[in-house]
Amino acid sequence: MKNNSIDQFDLVIDLQSKIRNTLILKQFPAKYFYSPTFNFKFCSSKKNYQSTKNEINNIILNLEKLLDTQIPFQKYSLKKIKKKYFIESKKILPDRNYIGFSITQGNEYRKKSWPLKNFINIAKKIKIKNKIPVFFIEKKNIELINMIKKELDNALFPELETTLSGPPLVSALSTRLEKIISIDNGIMHMASLANVPMVVLFGPTNSKKFAPKIDNLKILDSKLIYNSSNISKITEEDILSLI
């Protein structure tokens, strides 16, 4: 490394679907380069790669061929997260009757969000079962938070109750939940590290590619259920049947 820059990466993995992006990533100096674009033409080594079709298991198999080594599956260890996040999480969520909700998407390019009114209706219905809805929403989205507060007097917004923030806090808070309902977003992945039962909703994005790899996961993919990329096709009853 010279002048805080990297001379060469060990491995660059390209899972993009556009040739332009592949060509850009190919410019990075790397010992190994992996890309399924044009039938693996850009890979640094020619091997008998399997067609992935966004199947993560096939991607791993192909990477093993490229690197000529086995890649063991390892679950993330929560022990890597500092204790202060768990202490703070227990203060915010001291009980065990919480259902988590992650409803916002970071990338607005694809319409991955499920209607807010549907989430609110689900939260109202779980209240009957003495469950408390916990919404993972950034502090800056105060307008959205206030909209939910008007409809749900028992809703909690943990990120408003602490000065801590970031992925470690989300993962630690998730350990306090009975279950999590989420769209395909970053929070989904952070929460999945807690290995808590999840129901995840997919519309335009690929559930086989992006769904978390956890023990107790229920996937609602509008493409598979309703033959549509419109996530709004998923009904409240679809979710309630799983929780």
C-alpha positions in Angstrom: 0.0 0.0 0.0 1.4 3.4 -1.0 0.0 6.8 0.0 -3.0 5.1 1.6 -4.0 3.4 -1.7 -4.2 -0.2 -2.5 -1.8 -1.5 -5.3 -3.8 -4.6 -5.9 -6.9 -6.3 -4.5 -6.9 -10.0 -3.7 -10.3 -10.5 -5.1 -12.9 -8.4 -6.9 -16.4 -9.9 -7.2 -18.8 -8.5 -9.8 -22.5 -9.5 -9.5 -23.9 -6.7 -11.5 -26.2 -7.2 -14.5 -24.9 -4.5 -16.7 -21.8 -4.8 -19.0 -20.9 -1.2 -18.2 -20.5 -2.0 -14.5 -18.5 -5.1 -15.2 -16.1 -3.1 -17.4 -15.7 -0.5 -14.6 -15.0 -3.1 -12.0 -12.5 -4.9 -14.3 -10.3 -1.8 -14.2 -9.5 -2.4 -10.5 -6.1 -4.2 -10.2 -6.8 -7.6 -8.7 -5.2 -11.0 -8.4 -8.6 -12.6 -8.9 -11.7 -11.2 -10.7 -15.1 -12.9 -10.8 -18.0 -12.0 -13.0 -20.8 -14.0 -14.6 -21.1 -11.4 -17.4 -21.0 -12.8 -20.9 -20.8 -16.4 -19.6 -17.9 -15.7 -17.3 -15.8 -14.2 -20.1 -14.2 -11.6 -17.7 -13.1 -14.0 -15.0 -9.4 -14.0 -14.3 -9.3 -17.8 -14.8 -11.2 -20.0 -17.2 -13.0 -22.7 -15.2 -16.1 -24.9 -15.6 -18.4 -22.4 -13.9 -22.0 -23.1 -13.2 -24.8 -20.8 -14.3 -25.8 -18.9 -11.1 -29.1 -17.2 -11.9 -28.5 -15.3 -8.7 -28.3 -18.6 -6.7 -25.9 -17.7 -3.9 -24.8 -21.4 -3.5 -23.7 -21.6 -7.1 -21.9 -18.3 -6.7 -19.9 -19.7 -3.8 -19.2 -22.9 -5.8 -17.8 -20.8 -8.7 -15.7 -18.7 -6.4 -14.2 -22.0 -4.9 -13.3 -23.0 -8.5 -11.8 -19.6 -9.2 -9.7 -19.5 -6.0 -9.1 -23.3 -6.0 -10.1 -23.6 -2.4 -13.1 -24.4 -0.2 -15.1 -21.6 1.3 -16.6 -22.6 4.7 -19.9 -21.1 5.7 -19.6 -19.2 9.0 -22.4 -17.5 10.9 -21.7 -14.0 12.2 -20.8 -14.0 15.8 -22.6 -11.4 17.9 -19.7 -11.5 20.3 -17.9 -9.1 17.8 -20.4 -6.4 18.8 -19.4 -4.3 21.8 -21.3 -4.9 25.0 -22.5 -1.3 25.2 -24.9 -1.9 22.3 -26.6 -4.8 24.1 -26.8 -2.9 27.4 -28.4 0.0 25.6 -30.8 -2.3 23.7 -32.0 -3.9 26.9 -32.7 -0.5 28.4 -34.8 0.5 25.4 -36.5 -2.9 25.0 -36.6 -4.4 28.5 -39.3 -7.0 27.7 -39.8 -9.8 25.2 -43.1 -9.1 23.5 -41.8 -7.0 20.6 -42.3 -7.4 16.9 -39.9 -5.5 14.7 -40.8 -3.6 11.5 -38.4 -2.3 8.9 -40.4 -0.4 6.2 -38.1 2.1 4.4 -35.8 1.5 1.5 -32.4 3.2 1.0 -32.2 3.0 -2.7 -35.3 4.7 -4.3 -34.5 3.3 -7.8 -36.6 0.2 -7.3 -40.0 0.3 -5.7 -39.4 -2.1 -2.8 -41.6 -0.5 -0.2 -44.8 -2.1 1.0 -47.7 0.4 1.6 -47.4 2.2 5.0 -51.1 1.7 5.8 -50.6 -2.1 5.5 -47.8 -2.0 8.0 -49.9 0.0 10.4 -52.8 -2.4 10.0 -50.5 -5.3 10.8 -49.2 -3.5 13.9 -52.7 -2.8 15.1 -53.6 -6.4 14.8 -50.6 -7.7 16.7 -51.5 -5.3 19.5 -54.5 -7.5 20.2 -52.0 -10.3 21.0 -50.3 -7.9 23.4 -47.4 -7.5 21.1 -45.6 -4.1 20.8 -44.5 -2.9 17.3 -40.9 -1.7 17.1 -40.1 0.4 14.1 -36.5 0.7 12.8 -36.6 4.2 11.3 -33.8 6.8 11.2 -34.2 9.9 13.3 -34.2 12.1 10.3 -37.5 10.6 9.0 -39.4 12.5 11.7 -42.4 13.1 9.4 -42.8 9.3 8.8 -42.4 8.6 12.5 -45.1 11.2 13.5 -47.5 9.6 10.9 -47.1 6.2 12.6 -47.3 7.7 16.1 -50.7 9.2 15.2 -52.0 5.7 14.3 -50.2 3.6 16.9 -50.0 4.8 20.4 -47.9 1.9 21.6 -45.3 1.9 18.8 -41.7 2.2 19.8 -38.9 3.9 17.8 -35.6 2.8 19.5 -33.3 5.1 17.5 -35.1 8.1 19.1 -34.2 6.8 22.6 -30.4 6.7 22.2 -27.4 8.6 21.1 -25.9 5.4 19.7 -26.5 4.5 16.0 -25.3 2.2 13.2 -25.4 -1.5 12.2 -24.2 -2.8 15.7 -27.1 -1.1 17.4 -29.7 -2.5 14.9 -28.3 -6.1 15.3 -28.2 -5.7 19.1 -31.8 -4.4 19.2 -32.9 -7.2 17.0 -31.9 -9.8 19.7 -34.7 -8.3 21.8 -37.4 -9.1 19.3 -39.7 -12.1 18.9 -39.9 -11.6 15.2 -39.0 -9.1 12.4 -41.1 -8.1 9.4 -39.0 -6.3 6.8 -38.8 -5.3 3.1 -35.6 -6.0 1.2 -33.2 -3.3 2.6 -30.1 -2.8 4.7 -31.9 -3.2 8.0 -33.0 -6.6 6.9 -29.4 -7.7 6.7 -28.3 -6.1 9.9 -31.3 -7.6 11.8 -30.7 -11.1 10.3 -27.3 -11.2 12.1 -29.3 -11.7 15.3 -30.8 -14.9 13.8 -34.3 -14.0 15.0 -37.3 -15.3 13.1 -38.0 -13.1 10.1 -40.7 -12.5 7.5 -39.3 -10.6 4.5 -41.2 -9.1 1.6 -39.8 -9.0 -2.0 -41.1 -7.3 -5.1 -38.8 -6.2 -7.9 -35.6 -7.6 -6.3 -34.5 -11.3 -6.3 -35.3 -13.1 -3.1 -33.0 -16.0 -4.0 -30.1 -13.6 -4.3 -30.8 -11.2 -1.4 -32.7 -13.1 1.2 -30.8 -13.6 4.5 -29.4 -17.0 5.3 -30.9 -17.6 8.7 -32.6 -20.6 10.5 -36.1 -19.3 10.6 -37.0 -17.2 7.5 -40.3 -16.8 5.7 -40.2 -15.2 2.3 -43.1 -13.5 0.6 -42.1 -12.8 -3.0 -44.8 -11.2 -5.1 -43.1 -12.6 -8.3 -43.5 -16.1 -7.0 -47.0 -15.7 -5.3 -48.7 -13.3 -7.7 -46.5 -13.4 -10.8 -45.8 -9.7 -10.4 -42.9 -7.5 -9.4 -45.4 -5.2 -7.6 -44.7 -5.8 -3.9 -48.1 -4.2 -3.1 -49.7 -7.4 -4.4 -48.7 -9.0 -1.1 -51.6 -8.9 1.3 -51.9 -8.3 5.0 -53.3 -11.8 5.3 -50.2 -13.2 3.7 -48.1 -11.8 6.5 -50.6 -12.5 9.3 -50.7 -16.2 8.2 -46.9 -16.4 9.0 -46.9 -14.5 12.3 
